[in-house]
Amino acid sequence: MHIIHDENGNPIAHGHDHEHAHTHEHGHDHDHDHGCASDNCGSCNDCGDKTAALLDYMLKHNEHHAAELDQVADRLRAEGKEAAADQIKKAVDEFKKGNLYLGLALATVKEQ
């Protein structure tokens, strides 16, 4: 397990130990150590499980953010800031749409 950072720079435990370097959209670089003998990740017996765990975490993480944003929109609406609330509600709808795709990806990874 190693530490990565979420979109706000907060450290979070990343519950798998494999190696590949990449940069997240929020600009944080980190490596993962697969421990695979091959460059082909498909050769790892447990990569599917690790990918499923990561997708499951990200799906729950995104659902949490969508719920938070929904509450922000409700507060803005209560303050009479309808236009801002409407835009946030649209963003929440897009989060939900993205989460649907993540859920489908997770189900597919678990099936394979």
Sine and cosine of phi, psi and omega as CSV:
sin_phi,cos_phi,sin_psi,cos_psi,sin_omega,cos_omega
0.00,0.00,0.57,-0.82,0.05,-1.00
-0.62,-0.79,0.11,-0.99,-0.07,-1.00
-0.98,-0.21,0.75,-0.66,0.20,-0.98
-0.86,-0.51,0.01,-1.00,-0.01,-1.00
-0.84,-0.54,0.65,-0.76,0.04,-1.00
-0.98,0.21,-0.06,-1.00,-0.08,-1.00
-0.90,0.44,-0.24,0.97,0.04,-1.00
-0.98,-0.18,0.08,1.00,-0.01,-1.00
1.00,0.10,0.10,0.99,0.02,-1.00
-0.98,0.22,0.71,-0.70,0.02,-1.00
-0.95,0.31,0.67,-0.74,0.08,-1.00
-0.69,-0.72,0.54,-0.84,0.05,-1.00
-0.96,0.27,0.70,-0.71,0.01,-1.00
-0.93,-0.36,0.96,-0.29,-0.27,-0.96
-0.98,0.17,0.63,0.78,0.15,-0.99
-0.50,-0.86,0.30,-0.96,-0.13,-0.99
-0.77,-0.64,0.97,0.23,0.10,-1.00
-0.71,-0.70,0.28,-0.96,-0.19,-0.98
-0.91,-0.42,0.85,-0.52,0.28,-0.96
-0.26,-0.96,0.70,-0.71,-0.05,-1.00
-1.00,0.03,0.63,-0.78,0.10,-0.99
-0.30,-0.95,0.30,-0.95,0.03,-1.00
-0.91,-0.41,0.77,-0.64,0.07,-1.00
-0.98,0.18,0.33,-0.94,0.00,-1.00
-0.84,0.55,-0.50,0.87,-0.03,-1.00
-0.99,0.16,0.08,1.00,0.16,-0.99
1.00,-0.04,0.01,1.00,0.00,-1.00
-1.00,0.02,0.79,-0.61,0.07,-1.00
-1.00,-0.09,0.58,-0.81,0.20,-0.98
-0.34,-0.94,0.35,-0.94,-0.01,-1.00
-0.94,-0.34,0.41,-0.91,0.11,-0.99
-0.80,-0.61,0.63,-0.78,0.02,-1.00
-0.96,-0.27,0.95,-0.31,0.03,-1.00
-0.94,0.33,-0.63,0.78,-0.16,-0.99
0.96,0.28,0.31,0.95,-0.01,-1.00
-0.99,0.14,0.56,-0.83,0.06,-1.00
-0.98,0.19,-0.32,0.95,-0.07,-1.00
-0.92,-0.40,0.39,-0.92,0.10,-0.99
-0.97,0.25,-0.22,0.97,-0.01,-1.00
-1.00,0.03,0.94,-0.34,-0.05,-1.00
-0.86,0.51,-0.46,0.89,0.01,-1.00
-0.88,0.47,-0.27,0.96,0.01,-1.00
-0.98,0.19,-0.23,0.97,0.03,-1.00
-0.98,0.22,0.71,-0.71,0.04,-1.00
-0.95,0.31,-0.52,0.85,-0.12,-0.99
-0.95,-0.30,0.10,0.99,0.00,-1.00
-0.89,0.45,-0.60,0.80,0.03,-1.00
-0.89,0.46,-0.66,0.75,0.04,-1.00
-0.91,0.42,-0.64,0.76,-0.01,-1.00
-0.93,0.36,-0.63,0.78,0.05,-1.00
-0.91,0.42,-0.67,0.74,0.03,-1.00
-0.88,0.48,-0.67,0.74,0.01,-1.00
-0.89,0.45,-0.66,0.75,0.01,-1.00
-0.91,0.40,-0.71,0.71,0.02,-1.00
-0.89,0.45,-0.65,0.76,0.04,-1.00
-0.88,0.48,-0.71,0.70,0.03,-1.00
-0.87,0.49,-0.74,0.67,-0.06,-1.00
-0.91,0.42,-0.61,0.79,0.03,-1.00
-0.88,0.47,-0.74,0.67,0.02,-1.00
-0.90,0.43,-0.63,0.78,0.02,-1.00
-0.87,0.49,-0.73,0.68,0.00,-1.00
-0.92,0.40,-0.62,0.78,0.04,-1.00
-0.88,0.47,-0.63,0.78,0.04,-1.00
-0.88,0.47,-0.72,0.70,0.02,-1.00
-0.90,0.44,-0.64,0.77,0.02,-1.00
-0.88,0.48,-0.67,0.74,0.02,-1.00
-0.90,0.43,-0.65,0.76,0.04,-1.00
-0.88,0.47,-0.71,0.71,0.00,-1.00
-0.90,0.43,-0.59,0.81,0.05,-1.00
-0.88,0.48,-0.66,0.75,0.04,-1.00
-0.91,0.41,-0.63,0.78,0.05,-1.00
-0.88,0.48,-0.70,0.72,0.02,-1.00
-0.87,0.49,-0.66,0.75,0.03,-1.00
-0.89,0.46,-0.66,0.75,0.03,-1.00
-0.91,0.42,-0.68,0.74,0.03,-1.00
-0.89,0.45,-0.65,0.76,0.02,-1.00
-0.89,0.46,-0.65,0.76,0.02,-1.00
-0.90,0.43,-0.45,0.89,0.04,-1.00
-1.00,0.06,0.04,1.00,0.01,-1.00
0.99,0.12,0.24,0.97,-0.02,-1.00
-0.99,-0.15,0.93,0.38,-0.11,-0.99
-0.87,0.49,-0.69,0.72,-0.07,-1.00
-0.88,0.47,-0.71,0.71,0.02,-1.00
-0.91,0.42,-0.68,0.73,0.01,-1.00
-0.87,0.49,-0.66,0.75,0.01,-1.00
-0.89,0.46,-0.67,0.75,0.00,-1.00
-0.91,0.42,-0.65,0.76,0.01,-1.00
-0.92,0.39,-0.64,0.77,0.05,-1.00
-0.87,0.49,-0.61,0.79,0.06,-1.00
-0.90,0.43,-0.65,0.76,0.04,-1.00
-0.89,0.46,-0.66,0.75,0.03,-1.00
-0.88,0.48,-0.66,0.75,0.05,-1.00
-0.86,0.50,-0.64,0.77,0.03,-1.00
-0.93,0.36,-0.62,0.78,0.10,-0.99
-0.84,0.55,-0.73,0.69,-0.03,-1.00
-0.89,0.45,-0.63,0.78,0.04,-1.00
-0.90,0.43,-0.72,0.69,0.05,-1.00
-0.88,0.47,-0.63,0.77,0.02,-1.00
-0.91,0.41,-0.53,0.85,0.08,-1.00
-0.87,0.49,-0.71,0.70,0.02,-1.00
-0.91,0.42,-0.64,0.77,0.06,-1.00
-0.89,0.45,-0.66,0.75,0.04,-1.00
-0.88,0.47,-0.65,0.76,0.04,-1.00
-0.92,0.40,-0.66,0.75,0.05,-1.00
-0.89,0.46,-0.69,0.73,0.02,-1.00
-0.87,0.49,-0.72,0.70,0.02,-1.00
-0.87,0.49,-0.63,0.77,0.01,-1.00
-0.92,0.40,-0.69,0.72,0.02,-1.00
-0.88,0.47,-0.66,0.75,-0.01,-1.00
-0.92,0.39,-0.49,0.87,-0.01,-1.00
-0.96,0.28,-0.47,0.88,-0.12,-0.99
-1.00,0.06,0.00,0.00,0.00,0.00
